[in-house]
Structures are given as structure tokens and as C-alpha cells.
């Protein structure tokens, strides 16, 4: 495993299962989902909120480069025990904050119970269900972004 810190919450098999779940969900939508797990803030981020760091990662991972603004990033800042969900403009035009809050609440419960994989999988499935409804897959749809989990120190 690239970074050992991740093994405290997810196994290699868990990560593969999460990547497979993202790929499966994206077969039904034009949306793009990524998971980024970062160990801690770096020195330059020490005064930034978890939201600001998630937005940086959103752009770094090119989540904002999708054709119709349909990128969603699930961002976990492990050491601070914080997470954020960032959606691009296309999704935010159709999905309200109540939906995102419900996902965050469920993830928080799962994470408090050390069920990280279950919390992440549930989040991906819930986002996938919503994207399938609001952004169904089109005939010419391509997978615009990798389904891999981004892991950073």
C-alpha cells in the first residue's frame, strides 16, 4: 500500500471494493465520483478549513473539468477526523443541501462507529442514486475521470 496510514481505516481489499463501487455507480450516470483521503493538512494549509482544502483537491483532481459540471468529490481529512462532499456546478444546480446533509449525517454515524468502508460505500451509493435520477447516462457518455481512490500524505 502506498501509504501505511490508510491501513488504519481501510484494507487494500476495501479500497478495491470502493473503486469497483464507483465504477459500478458511474455506469448509470454521466456523473463522476472520486474519493480523496488525505492524512493531514500540510504546512501551507494549516490555517485553511477542511472545505477549503477539499476545494483545492477538487481542482487538483480535475473534478471541475467534466463536460457538464457533474463531478463529486468525497474528501476525508483523516488526522483531523473531518470530511467534505464537494459537487460541481451542474450537480449543485439540481441537488439541494438537504440531500448532502443527509449523506454527511449517515457517514458521520458510520465513521464514529469505525465503519469507514460502510460509510464511504453508502455515500457513493446514495450519490449514485441521485445522479442516476438527475444525470442519467447518455449514449455518448465516457468515463471522464479515474475511479481510483486518491491517497495523500
Protein Blocks (a to p, Z undefined) as FASTA:
>chain_A
ZZlklmmmocfklmmmmmmmmmmmmmmccbdcdddddfbacfklmmpcfklmmmmmmmmn
ommmgfnopaccddddfknopacddddfklmmmpcfklmmmmmmmmmmmmmnopmklmmm
mmmmmmmmmmmmmmccdfklccfbdfbdcddZZ
